[in-house]
Amino acid sequence: MSCRFPVVALVVALAASPLGGAATDGDFEKQIEAAIHREIVLGDLAGAMEQYRAILAEPGVTRPVAARALLETGECLERLGKGKEAYNTYLRVVGEYGDQAAIVSRARTRLNTWSGPRNLKFEEGVPGKVPPGWVVPSFPKDANYVAELVLDGCRSRSGCAVVTAPVNVPGMDGNLMQQFGAAAYRGKTVRLRAWLRLDQFFAVAPGGVLRIPDPKDRDSGQLWLRVERGNRRTGFAGNLEQPVRSSDWTRGEVTGAIDDDAQFISFGVTSIGGGRVWIDDVSFEIVNR
């Protein structure tokens, strides 16, 4: 995610001045810093988005503050895995706030990442953190407990990622994914490949609590590919025929045709159960033109 303006830890959300008059520029700044604090420090994306939207609805909100609020809303949506909504929000920033050069530049940077997959070889990022270009949907506060970049134990020399499911994730599933615009792939057949392996592992929650898997559980890793068409229709959707359950590196592949009206492509790896799934050397390519 792109760098942000400085975040203050003061949580203030005043909608009006102490005398009950119209909100001032300083009040708006305090409100947006409070919302950013809620987003970044507390990890409450839904609550932060409510605050951003409230700021946008305020009478007299200044254009710099409104542009920041809209951009931050888009970044919240992206971190929640709501790619289409995020993309459209960035388009609004560019289209409606052209006079806010710094904010528009950040929005364009986010839009540029939607042209195709990124960081498939895990060459970017900080060990122990979610790799850049990849997201953990729905659980951004605990994202680094679900997926992290690692440099040791990989099949390749550049790096790889490990995906697990903390005890506070419903369904005992952890997910690491990417989503991007489908325009360049419409009407073509694409192939997603990756090397996967599974560690039997007791998953650890943020508080250090261990989840002991049931011996009857079938821990596994699943590679998947999805297409979203216009009007919220589902296009191609495919998984590995056999989920990975081996501790040996196993090459997985999903191939599918991209619909002519496809809007977004998503792919990723899911850790099912109490194991840890390793993913390395991902590729995404067109196999017919």
ChimeraX commands (.cxc) that place a marker at each C-alpha (Angstrom):
marker #1 position 0.00,0.00,0.00 radius 0.5
marker #1 position 1.20,3.47,-0.76 radius 0.5
marker #1 position 2.70,5.68,1.92 radius 0.5
marker #1 position 0.32,7.89,3.86 radius 0.5
marker #1 position 0.16,11.33,5.35 radius 0.5
marker #1 position 1.37,11.42,8.98 radius 0.5
marker #1 position -1.12,9.78,11.32 radius 0.5
marker #1 position -1.79,11.24,14.74 radius 0.5
marker #1 position -3.02,9.05,17.53 radius 0.5
marker #1 position -5.50,11.59,18.83 radius 0.5
marker #1 position -9.01,10.27,18.25 radius 0.5
marker #1 position -11.22,13.33,17.82 radius 0.5
marker #1 position -14.32,13.45,15.65 radius 0.5
marker #1 position -15.86,16.85,16.20 radius 0.5
marker #1 position -18.40,17.81,13.57 radius 0.5
marker #1 position -18.73,21.42,14.73 radius 0.5
marker #1 position -16.78,24.06,16.60 radius 0.5
marker #1 position -16.96,24.24,20.42 radius 0.5
marker #1 position -19.40,27.14,20.07 radius 0.5
marker #1 position -21.81,25.06,17.97 radius 0.5
marker #1 position -21.08,26.90,14.72 radius 0.5
marker #1 position -20.05,25.50,11.37 radius 0.5
marker #1 position -17.10,23.15,11.30 radius 0.5
marker #1 position -13.76,24.80,10.60 radius 0.5
marker #1 position -10.82,23.57,8.52 radius 0.5
marker #1 position -9.16,22.49,11.75 radius 0.5
marker #1 position -12.22,20.47,12.75 radius 0.5
marker #1 position -12.21,18.65,9.41 radius 0.5
marker #1 position -8.51,17.88,9.75 radius 0.5
marker #1 position -9.10,16.42,13.22 radius 0.5
marker #1 position -11.94,14.28,11.92 radius 0.5
marker #1 position -9.91,12.82,9.08 radius 0.5
marker #1 position -6.88,12.17,11.30 radius 0.5
marker #1 position -9.20,10.38,13.73 radius 0.5
marker #1 position -10.55,8.24,10.89 radius 0.5
marker #1 position -7.01,7.42,9.67 radius 0.5
marker #1 position -6.06,6.46,13.22 radius 0.5
marker #1 position -9.05,4.13,13.33 radius 0.5
marker #1 position -8.06,2.61,9.99 radius 0.5
marker #1 position -4.32,2.21,10.52 radius 0.5
marker #1 position -3.77,1.88,14.27 radius 0.5
marker #1 position -7.00,0.15,15.32 radius 0.5
marker #1 position -7.48,-1.80,12.10 radius 0.5
marker #1 position -11.19,-1.01,12.07 radius 0.5
marker #1 position -11.73,-0.52,8.33 radius 0.5
marker #1 position -15.52,-0.60,8.43 radius 0.5
marker #1 position -15.62,2.02,11.19 radius 0.5
marker #1 position -13.06,4.17,9.40 radius 0.5
marker #1 position -15.08,4.09,6.19 radius 0.5
marker #1 position -18.14,5.27,8.09 radius 0.5
marker #1 position -16.12,8.22,9.37 radius 0.5
marker #1 position -14.75,9.04,5.90 radius 0.5
marker #1 position -18.25,8.96,4.43 radius 0.5
marker #1 position -19.56,11.16,7.22 radius 0.5
marker #1 position -16.82,13.68,6.46 radius 0.5
marker #1 position -17.75,13.67,2.77 radius 0.5
marker #1 position -21.38,14.41,3.71 radius 0.5
marker #1 position -20.47,17.39,5.93 radius 0.5
marker #1 position -21.65,20.78,4.66 radius 0.5
marker #1 position -18.71,22.96,3.78 radius 0.5
marker #1 position -16.07,20.23,3.81 radius 0.5
marker #1 position -12.96,21.53,2.06 radius 0.5
marker #1 position -11.83,19.92,-1.18 radius 0.5
marker #1 position -8.42,18.78,0.15 radius 0.5
marker #1 position -10.10,17.00,3.06 radius 0.5
marker #1 position -12.83,15.51,0.86 radius 0.5
marker #1 position -10.25,14.19,-1.60 radius 0.5
marker #1 position -8.27,12.56,1.22 radius 0.5
marker #1 position -11.42,11.03,2.68 radius 0.5
marker #1 position -12.42,9.55,-0.67 radius 0.5
marker #1 position -8.93,8.19,-1.35 radius 0.5
marker #1 position -8.75,6.60,2.10 radius 0.5
marker #1 position -12.18,5.03,1.50 radius 0.5
marker #1 position -10.80,3.42,-1.65 radius 0.5
marker #1 position -7.77,2.06,0.21 radius 0.5
marker #1 position -10.03,0.60,2.92 radius 0.5
marker #1 position -12.14,-1.10,0.26 radius 0.5
marker #1 position -9.03,-2.48,-1.43 radius 0.5
marker #1 position -7.69,-3.89,1.84 radius 0.5
marker #1 position -11.07,-5.55,2.42 radius 0.5
marker #1 position -10.77,-7.31,-0.94 radius 0.5
marker #1 position -13.56,-5.21,-2.52 radius 0.5
marker #1 position -11.59,-4.47,-5.63 radius 0.5
marker #1 position -14.32,-3.23,-7.95 radius 0.5
marker #1 position -15.59,-0.72,-5.39 radius 0.5
marker #1 position -12.04,0.42,-4.66 radius 0.5
marker #1 position -11.25,0.87,-8.35 radius 0.5
marker #1 position -14.37,2.97,-8.92 radius 0.5
marker #1 position -13.55,5.08,-5.87 radius 0.5
marker #1 position -10.06,5.87,-7.22 radius 0.5
marker #1 position -11.66,6.84,-10.53 radius 0.5
marker #1 position -13.87,9.29,-8.63 radius 0.5
marker #1 position -10.83,10.86,-6.99 radius 0.5
marker #1 position -9.18,11.40,-10.37 radius 0.5
marker #1 position -12.37,12.63,-12.02 radius 0.5
marker #1 position -13.72,14.89,-9.28 radius 0.5
marker #1 position -10.61,16.28,-7.57 radius 0.5
marker #1 position -8.23,17.14,-10.39 radius 0.5
marker #1 position -7.11,20.26,-8.50 radius 0.5
marker #1 position -5.70,18.13,-5.66 radius 0.5
marker #1 position -2.47,17.05,-7.34 radius 0.5
marker #1 position -0.94,15.01,-4.50 radius 0.5
marker #1 position -4.12,13.04,-3.83 radius 0.5
marker #1 position -4.76,12.44,-7.54 radius 0.5
marker #1 position -1.19,11.17,-7.90 radius 0.5
marker #1 position -1.80,8.60,-5.16 radius 0.5
marker #1 position -5.09,7.55,-6.79 radius 0.5
marker #1 position -3.40,7.12,-10.18 radius 0.5
marker #1 position -0.70,5.00,-8.56 radius 0.5
marker #1 position -3.39,2.72,-7.14 radius 0.5
marker #1 position -5.17,2.55,-10.52 radius 0.5
marker #1 position -1.93,1.64,-12.29 radius 0.5
marker #1 position -1.60,-1.49,-10.16 radius 0.5
marker #1 position -4.84,-2.80,-11.70 radius 0.5
marker #1 position -3.33,-3.45,-15.12 radius 0.5
marker #1 position -2.16,-6.94,-14.19 radius 0.5
marker #1 position -0.63,-9.14,-11.48 radius 0.5
marker #1 position 2.29,-7.92,-9.40 radius 0.5
marker #1 position 5.15,-9.34,-7.34 radius 0.5
marker #1 position 4.50,-12.94,-8.43 radius 0.5
marker #1 position 8.06,-13.98,-7.55 radius 0.5
marker #1 position 7.86,-12.35,-4.10 radius 0.5
marker #1 position 10.88,-10.18,-4.81 radius 0.5
marker #1 position 9.35,-7.14,-3.06 radius 0.5
marker #1 position 8.46,-6.68,0.57 radius 0.5
marker #1 position 9.56,-7.03,4.16 radius 0.5
marker #1 position 9.86,-10.49,5.74 radius 0.5
marker #1 position 7.09,-11.09,8.24 radius 0.5
marker #1 position 4.66,-8.78,6.42 radius 0.5
marker #1 position 2.09,-9.35,3.68 radius 0.5
marker #1 position 3.93,-9.15,0.32 radius 0.5
marker #1 position 3.24,-5.95,-1.69 radius 0.5
marker #1 position 0.69,-6.46,-4.46 radius 0.5
marker #1 position -1.07,-9.16,-2.43 radius 0.5
marker #1 position -3.88,-8.71,0.08 radius 0.5
marker #1 position -5.48,-10.64,2.90 radius 0.5
marker #1 position -9.19,-9.82,2.45 radius 0.5
marker #1 position -11.53,-9.07,5.35 radius 0.5
marker #1 position -8.95,-9.31,8.14 radius 0.5
marker #1 position -6.46,-6.47,7.54 radius 0.5
marker #1 position -5.73,-5.92,11.25 radius 0.5
marker #1 position -4.48,-9.49,11.54 radius 0.5
marker #1 position -3.16,-9.74,7.98 radius 0.5
marker #1 position 0.42,-10.49,9.02 radius 0.5
marker #1 position -0.83,-13.42,11.11 radius 0.5
marker #1 position -2.55,-14.87,8.03 radius 0.5
marker #1 position 0.16,-14.37,5.38 radius 0.5
marker #1 position 3.77,-13.25,5.41 radius 0.5
marker #1 position 6.75,-12.95,3.13 radius 0.5
marker #1 position 9.59,-15.33,3.99 radius 0.5
marker #1 position 13.08,-15.72,2.58 radius 0.5
marker #1 position 14.13,-19.08,4.07 radius 0.5
marker #1 position 12.73,-22.47,3.14 radius 0.5
marker #1 position 11.50,-21.29,-0.26 radius 0.5
marker #1 position 11.80,-23.25,-3.47 radius 0.5
marker #1 position 13.18,-20.21,-5.29 radius 0.5
marker #1 position 15.94,-17.80,-4.29 radius 0.5
marker #1 position 13.86,-14.63,-4.34 radius 0.5
marker #1 position 11.33,-15.38,-1.59 radius 0.5
marker #1 position 7.93,-16.94,-1.05 radius 0.5
marker #1 position 4.84,-16.54,1.13 radius 0.5
marker #1 position 3.31,-18.60,3.92 radius 0.5
marker #1 position -0.44,-18.58,4.49 radius 0.5
marker #1 position -2.24,-19.86,7.58 radius 0.5
marker #1 position -5.53,-19.27,9.42 radius 0.5
marker #1 position -5.47,-17.79,12.94 radius 0.5
marker #1 position -8.08,-18.96,15.42 radius 0.5
marker #1 position -10.04,-15.72,15.04 radius 0.5
marker #1 position -10.68,-16.34,11.32 radius 0.5
marker #1 position -14.09,-17.98,10.79 radius 0.5
marker #1 position -14.08,-21.26,8.89 radius 0.5
marker #1 position -10.42,-22.04,9.62 radius 0.5
marker #1 position -9.40,-20.57,6.25 radius 0.5
marker #1 position -6.67,-18.09,5.43 radius 0.5
marker #1 position -6.50,-16.38,2.05 radius 0.5
marker #1 position -3.82,-14.46,0.13 radius 0.5
marker #1 position -4.94,-12.95,-3.16 radius 0.5
marker #1 position -4.61,-10.39,-5.95 radius 0.5
marker #1 position -7.26,-8.63,-8.03 radius 0.5
marker #1 position -6.85,-6.50,-11.15 radius 0.5
marker #1 position -8.66,-5.21,-14.23 radius 0.5
marker #1 position -9.51,-7.81,-16.88 radius 0.5
marker #1 position -9.47,-5.60,-20.00 radius 0.5
marker #1 position -6.14,-6.94,-21.31 radius 0.5
marker #1 position -7.28,-10.56,-20.94 radius 0.5
marker #1 position -10.84,-10.52,-22.35 radius 0.5
marker #1 position -11.56,-13.33,-24.81 radius 0.5
marker #1 position -8.29,-15.07,-23.99 radius 0.5
marker #1 position -7.37,-18.22,-22.10 radius 0.5
marker #1 position -5.07,-17.70,-19.13 radius 0.5
marker #1 position -3.06,-20.05,-16.99 radius 0.5
marker #1 position -2.23,-19.57,-13.31 radius 0.5
marker #1 position 0.62,-21.67,-11.95 radius 0.5
marker #1 position 2.34,-21.82,-8.57 radius 0.5
marker #1 position 4.40,-24.17,-6.43 radius 0.5
marker #1 position 2.71,-25.12,-3.16 radius 0.5
marker #1 position 3.49,-27.24,-0.14 radius 0.5
marker #1 position 1.78,-27.84,3.21 radius 0.5
marker #1 position 3.21,-27.85,6.71 radius 0.5
marker #1 position 1.20,-29.53,9.44 radius 0.5
marker #1 position 1.27,-26.78,12.00 radius 0.5
marker #1 position -0.56,-25.55,15.06 radius 0.5
marker #1 position -1.88,-22.14,14.01 radius 0.5
marker #1 position -1.15,-19.27,16.38 radius 0.5
marker #1 position -3.60,-16.48,17.19 radius 0.5
marker #1 position -2.45,-12.88,17.77 radius 0.5
marker #1 position -2.56,-13.45,21.52 radius 0.5
marker #1 position -0.29,-16.48,21.27 radius 0.5
marker #1 position -3.10,-19.04,21.60 radius 0.5
marker #1 position -2.57,-22.33,19.79 radius 0.5
marker #1 position -5.31,-24.02,17.80 radius 0.5
marker #1 position -4.81,-27.78,17.78 radius 0.5
marker #1 position -6.27,-29.23,14.57 radius 0.5
marker #1 position -8.69,-32.14,14.84 radius 0.5
marker #1 position -6.97,-35.32,13.54 radius 0.5
marker #1 position -10.00,-35.84,11.30 radius 0.5
marker #1 position -9.45,-32.51,9.57 radius 0.5
marker #1 position -7.91,-32.57,6.12 radius 0.5
marker #1 position -5.58,-29.58,6.11 radius 0.5
marker #1 position -4.81,-28.48,2.56 radius 0.5
marker #1 position -3.77,-25.68,0.24 radius 0.5
marker #1 position -5.94,-24.55,-2.67 radius 0.5
marker #1 position -4.98,-22.44,-5.68 radius 0.5
marker #1 position -7.93,-20.60,-7.26 radius 0.5
marker #1 position -8.87,-18.25,-10.10 radius 0.5
marker #1 position -12.09,-16.19,-10.44 radius 0.5
marker #1 position -13.54,-13.79,-13.02 radius 0.5
marker #1 position -16.12,-11.09,-12.33 radius 0.5
marker #1 position -18.26,-9.97,-15.27 radius 0.5
marker #1 position -20.45,-6.90,-15.66 radius 0.5
marker #1 position -23.56,-6.43,-13.52 radius 0.5
marker #1 position -22.02,-8.53,-10.73 radius 0.5
marker #1 position -22.23,-11.74,-12.76 radius 0.5
marker #1 position -19.71,-14.50,-12.16 radius 0.5
marker #1 position -17.52,-15.66,-15.01 radius 0.5
marker #1 position -14.94,-18.42,-14.98 radius 0.5
marker #1 position -14.23,-19.92,-11.55 radius 0.5
marker #1 position -11.71,-22.70,-11.07 radius 0.5
marker #1 position -9.63,-24.46,-8.39 radius 0.5
marker #1 position -7.03,-27.19,-8.33 radius 0.5
marker #1 position -8.68,-30.55,-8.94 radius 0.5
marker #1 position -6.68,-31.96,-6.03 radius 0.5
marker #1 position -5.83,-29.58,-3.17 radius 0.5
marker #1 position -2.21,-29.79,-2.03 radius 0.5
marker #1 position -1.68,-31.87,1.12 radius 0.5
marker #1 position 1.99,-32.81,0.69 radius 0.5
marker #1 position 5.01,-31.35,2.45 radius 0.5
marker #1 position 6.88,-31.66,-0.86 radius 0.5
marker #1 position 6.75,-28.79,-3.32 radius 0.5
marker #1 position 3.92,-29.50,-5.76 radius 0.5
marker #1 position 3.14,-27.53,-8.90 radius 0.5
marker #1 position -0.48,-26.48,-9.22 radius 0.5
marker #1 position -2.23,-25.08,-12.29 radius 0.5
marker #1 position -5.60,-23.52,-13.05 radius 0.5
marker #1 position -6.48,-22.66,-16.67 radius 0.5
marker #1 position -9.61,-20.84,-17.78 radius 0.5
marker #1 position -11.19,-18.69,-20.48 radius 0.5
marker #1 position -11.73,-15.02,-19.61 radius 0.5
marker #1 position -15.21,-13.82,-20.57 radius 0.5
marker #1 position -15.55,-11.13,-23.24 radius 0.5
marker #1 position -17.27,-8.82,-20.75 radius 0.5
marker #1 position -14.95,-9.61,-17.83 radius 0.5
marker #1 position -14.22,-6.67,-15.55 radius 0.5
marker #1 position -11.94,-8.09,-12.84 radius 0.5
marker #1 position -9.73,-11.13,-12.37 radius 0.5
marker #1 position -8.89,-12.49,-8.93 radius 0.5
marker #1 position -6.57,-15.30,-7.96 radius 0.5
marker #1 position -4.92,-16.54,-4.82 radius 0.5
marker #1 position -4.12,-19.35,-2.46 radius 0.5
marker #1 position -6.22,-20.55,0.46 radius 0.5
marker #1 position -4.97,-22.38,3.55 radius 0.5
marker #1 position -7.72,-24.70,4.75 radius 0.5
marker #1 position -7.59,-26.09,8.27 radius 0.5
marker #1 position -4.73,-25.84,10.74 radius 0.5
marker #1 position -1.78,-26.21,8.40 radius 0.5
marker #1 position 0.51,-23.64,6.81 radius 0.5
marker #1 position 0.55,-23.38,3.04 radius 0.5
marker #1 position 3.70,-22.18,1.28 radius 0.5
marker #1 position 3.42,-20.57,-2.17 radius 0.5
marker #1 position 6.33,-19.79,-4.47 radius 0.5
marker #1 position 7.19,-18.92,-8.08 radius 0.5
marker #1 position 3.71,-17.83,-9.22 radius 0.5
marker #1 position 3.05,-17.21,-12.92 radius 0.5
marker #1 position 0.03,-15.81,-14.75 radius 0.5
marker #1 position 0.08,-15.86,-18.53 radius 0.5
marker #1 position -2.04,-15.88,-21.67 radius 0.5
marker #1 position -1.88,-19.27,-23.40 radius 0.5
marker #1 position -3.76,-18.29,-26.56 radius 0.5
marker #1 position -3.91,-14.94,-28.34 radius 0.5
marker link #1:1,2 radius 0.2
marker link #1:2,3 radius 0.2
marker link #1:3,4 radius 0.2
marker link #1:4,5 radius 0.2
marker link #1:5,6 radius 0.2
marker link #1:6,7 radius 0.2
marker link #1:7,8 radius 0.2
marker link #1:8,9 radius 0.2
marker link #1:9,10 radius 0.2
marker link #1:10,11 radius 0.2
marker link #1:11,12 radius 0.2
marker link #1:12,13 radius 0.2
marker link #1:13,14 radius 0.2
marker link #1:14,15 radius 0.2
marker link #1:15,16 radius 0.2
marker link #1:16,17 radius 0.2
marker link #1:17,18 radius 0.2
marker link #1:18,19 radius 0.2
marker link #1:19,20 radius 0.2
marker link #1:20,21 radius 0.2
marker link #1:21,22 radius 0.2
marker link #1:22,23 radius 0.2
marker link #1:23,24 radius 0.2
marker link #1:24,25 radius 0.2
marker link #1:25,26 radius 0.2
marker link #1:26,27 radius 0.2
marker link #1:27,28 radius 0.2
marker link #1:28,29 radius 0.2
marker link #1:29,30 radius 0.2
marker link #1:30,31 radius 0.2
marker link #1:31,32 radius 0.2
marker link #1:32,33 radius 0.2
marker link #1:33,34 radius 0.2
marker link #1:34,35 radius 0.2
marker link #1:35,36 radius 0.2
marker link #1:36,37 radius 0.2
marker link #1:37,38 radius 0.2
marker link #1:38,39 radius 0.2
marker link #1:39,40 radius 0.2
marker link #1:40,41 radius 0.2
marker link #1:41,42 radius 0.2
marker link #1:42,43 radius 0.2
marker link #1:43,44 radius 0.2
marker link #1:44,45 radius 0.2
marker link #1:45,46 radius 0.2
marker link #1:46,47 radius 0.2
marker link #1:47,48 radius 0.2
marker link #1:48,49 radius 0.2
marker link #1:49,50 radius 0.2
marker link #1:50,51 radius 0.2
marker link #1:51,52 radius 0.2
marker link #1:52,53 radius 0.2
marker link #1:53,54 radius 0.2
marker link #1:54,55 radius 0.2
marker link #1:55,56 radius 0.2
marker link #1:56,57 radius 0.2
marker link #1:57,58 radius 0.2
marker link #1:58,59 radius 0.2
marker link #1:59,60 radius 0.2
marker link #1:60,61 radius 0.2
marker link #1:61,62 radius 0.2
marker link #1:62,63 radius 0.2
marker link #1:63,64 radius 0.2
marker link #1:64,65 radius 0.2
marker link #1:65,66 radius 0.2
marker link #1:66,67 radius 0.2
marker link #1:67,68 radius 0.2
marker link #1:68,69 radius 0.2
marker link #1:69,70 radius 0.2
marker link #1:70,71 radius 0.2
marker link #1:71,72 radius 0.2
marker link #1:72,73 radius 0.2
marker link #1:73,74 radius 0.2
marker link #1:74,75 radius 0.2
marker link #1:75,76 radius 0.2
marker link #1:76,77 radius 0.2
marker link #1:77,78 radius 0.2
marker link #1:78,79 radius 0.2
marker link #1:79,80 radius 0.2
marker link #1:80,81 radius 0.2
marker link #1:81,82 radius 0.2
marker link #1:82,83 radius 0.2
marker link #1:83,84 radius 0.2
marker link #1:84,85 radius 0.2
marker link #1:85,86 radius 0.2
marker link #1:86,87 radius 0.2
marker link #1:87,88 radius 0.2
marker link #1:88,89 radius 0.2
marker link #1:89,90 radius 0.2
marker link #1:90,91 radius 0.2
marker link #1:91,92 radius 0.2
marker link #1:92,93 radius 0.2
marker link #1:93,94 radius 0.2
marker link #1:94,95 radius 0.2
marker link #1:95,96 radius 0.2
marker link #1:96,97 radius 0.2
marker link #1:97,98 radius 0.2
marker link #1:98,99 radius 0.2
marker link #1:99,100 radius 0.2
marker link #1:100,101 radius 0.2
marker link #1:101,102 radius 0.2
marker link #1:102,103 radius 0.2
marker link #1:103,104 radius 0.2
marker link #1:104,105 radius 0.2
marker link #1:105,106 radius 0.2
marker link #1:106,107 radius 0.2
marker link #1:107,108 radius 0.2
marker link #1:108,109 radius 0.2
marker link #1:109,110 radius 0.2
marker link #1:110,111 radius 0.2
marker link #1:111,112 radius 0.2
marker link #1:112,113 radius 0.2
marker link #1:113,114 radius 0.2
marker link #1:114,115 radius 0.2
marker link #1:115,116 radius 0.2
marker link #1:116,117 radius 0.2
marker link #1:117,118 radius 0.2
marker link #1:118,119 radius 0.2
marker link #1:119,120 radius 0.2
marker link #1:120,121 radius 0.2
marker link #1:121,122 radius 0.2
marker link #1:122,123 radius 0.2
marker link #1:123,124 radius 0.2
marker link #1:124,125 radius 0.2
marker link #1:125,126 radius 0.2
marker link #1:126,127 radius 0.2
marker link #1:127,128 radius 0.2
marker link #1:128,129 radius 0.2
marker link #1:129,130 radius 0.2
marker link #1:130,131 radius 0.2
marker link #1:131,132 radius 0.2
marker link #1:132,133 radius 0.2
marker link #1:133,134 radius 0.2
marker link #1:134,135 radius 0.2
marker link #1:135,136 radius 0.2
marker link #1:136,137 radius 0.2
marker link #1:137,138 radius 0.2
marker link #1:138,139 radius 0.2
marker link #1:139,140 radius 0.2
marker link #1:140,141 radius 0.2
marker link #1:141,142 radius 0.2
marker link #1:142,143 radius 0.2
marker link #1:143,144 radius 0.2
marker link #1:144,145 radius 0.2
marker link #1:145,146 radius 0.2
marker link #1:146,147 radius 0.2
marker link #1:147,148 radius 0.2
marker link #1:148,149 radius 0.2
marker link #1:149,150 radius 0.2
marker link #1:150,151 radius 0.2
marker link #1:151,152 radius 0.2
marker link #1:152,153 radius 0.2
marker link #1:153,154 radius 0.2
marker link #1:154,155 radius 0.2
marker link #1:155,156 radius 0.2
marker link #1:156,157 radius 0.2
marker link #1:157,158 radius 0.2
marker link #1:158,159 radius 0.2
marker link #1:159,160 radius 0.2
marker link #1:160,161 radius 0.2
marker link #1:161,162 radius 0.2
marker link #1:162,163 radius 0.2
marker link #1:163,164 radius 0.2
marker link #1:164,165 radius 0.2
marker link #1:165,166 radius 0.2
marker link #1:166,167 radius 0.2
marker link #1:167,168 radius 0.2
marker link #1:168,169 radius 0.2
marker link #1:169,170 radius 0.2
marker link #1:170,171 radius 0.2
marker link #1:171,172 radius 0.2
marker link #1:172,173 radius 0.2
marker link #1:173,174 radius 0.2
marker link #1:174,175 radius 0.2
marker link #1:175,176 radius 0.2
marker link #1:176,177 radius 0.2
marker link #1:177,178 radius 0.2
marker link #1:178,179 radius 0.2
marker link #1:179,180 radius 0.2
marker link #1:180,181 radius 0.2
marker link #1:181,182 radius 0.2
marker link #1:182,183 radius 0.2
marker link #1:183,184 radius 0.2
marker link #1:184,185 radius 0.2
marker link #1:185,186 radius 0.2
marker link #1:186,187 radius 0.2
marker link #1:187,188 radius 0.2
marker link #1:188,189 radius 0.2
marker link #1:189,190 radius 0.2
marker link #1:190,191 radius 0.2
marker link #1:191,192 radius 0.2
marker link #1:192,193 radius 0.2
marker link #1:193,194 radius 0.2
marker link #1:194,195 radius 0.2
marker link #1:195,196 radius 0.2
marker link #1:196,197 radius 0.2
marker link #1:197,198 radius 0.2
marker link #1:198,199 radius 0.2
marker link #1:199,200 radius 0.2
marker link #1:200,201 radius 0.2
marker link #1:201,202 radius 0.2
marker link #1:202,203 radius 0.2
marker link #1:203,204 radius 0.2
marker link #1:204,205 radius 0.2
marker link #1:205,206 radius 0.2
marker link #1:206,207 radius 0.2
marker link #1:207,208 radius 0.2
marker link #1:208,209 radius 0.2
marker link #1:209,210 radius 0.2
marker link #1:210,211 radius 0.2
marker link #1:211,212 radius 0.2
marker link #1:212,213 radius 0.2
marker link #1:213,214 radius 0.2
marker link #1:214,215 radius 0.2
marker link #1:215,216 radius 0.2
marker link #1:216,217 radius 0.2
marker link #1:217,218 radius 0.2
marker link #1:218,219 radius 0.2
marker link #1:219,220 radius 0.2
marker link #1:220,221 radius 0.2
marker link #1:221,222 radius 0.2
marker link #1:222,223 radius 0.2
marker link #1:223,224 radius 0.2
marker link #1:224,225 radius 0.2
marker link #1:225,226 radius 0.2
marker link #1:226,227 radius 0.2
marker link #1:227,228 radius 0.2
marker link #1:228,229 radius 0.2
marker link #1:229,230 radius 0.2
marker link #1:230,231 radius 0.2
marker link #1:231,232 radius 0.2
marker link #1:232,233 radius 0.2
marker link #1:233,234 radius 0.2
marker link #1:234,235 radius 0.2
marker link #1:235,236 radius 0.2
marker link #1:236,237 radius 0.2
marker link #1:237,238 radius 0.2
marker link #1:238,239 radius 0.2
marker link #1:239,240 radius 0.2
marker link #1:240,241 radius 0.2
marker link #1:241,242 radius 0.2
marker link #1:242,243 radius 0.2
marker link #1:243,244 radius 0.2
marker link #1:244,245 radius 0.2
marker link #1:245,246 radius 0.2
marker link #1:246,247 radius 0.2
marker link #1:247,248 radius 0.2
marker link #1:248,249 radius 0.2
marker link #1:249,250 radius 0.2
marker link #1:250,251 radius 0.2
marker link #1:251,252 radius 0.2
marker link #1:252,253 radius 0.2
marker link #1:253,254 radius 0.2
marker link #1:254,255 radius 0.2
marker link #1:255,256 radius 0.2
marker link #1:256,257 radius 0.2
marker link #1:257,258 radius 0.2
marker link #1:258,259 radius 0.2
marker link #1:259,260 radius 0.2
marker link #1:260,261 radius 0.2
marker link #1:261,262 radius 0.2
marker link #1:262,263 radius 0.2
marker link #1:263,264 radius 0.2
marker link #1:264,265 radius 0.2
marker link #1:265,266 radius 0.2
marker link #1:266,267 radius 0.2
marker link #1:267,268 radius 0.2
marker link #1:268,269 radius 0.2
marker link #1:269,270 radius 0.2
marker link #1:270,271 radius 0.2
marker link #1:271,272 radius 0.2
marker link #1:272,273 radius 0.2
marker link #1:273,274 radius 0.2
marker link #1:274,275 radius 0.2
marker link #1:275,276 radius 0.2
marker link #1:276,277 radius 0.2
marker link #1:277,278 radius 0.2
marker link #1:278,279 radius 0.2
marker link #1:279,280 radius 0.2
marker link #1:280,281 radius 0.2
marker link #1:281,282 radius 0.2
marker link #1:282,283 radius 0.2
marker link #1:283,284 radius 0.2
marker link #1:284,285 radius 0.2
marker link #1:285,286 radius 0.2
marker link #1:286,287 radius 0.2
marker link #1:287,288 radius 0.2
marker link #1:288,289 radius 0.2
view
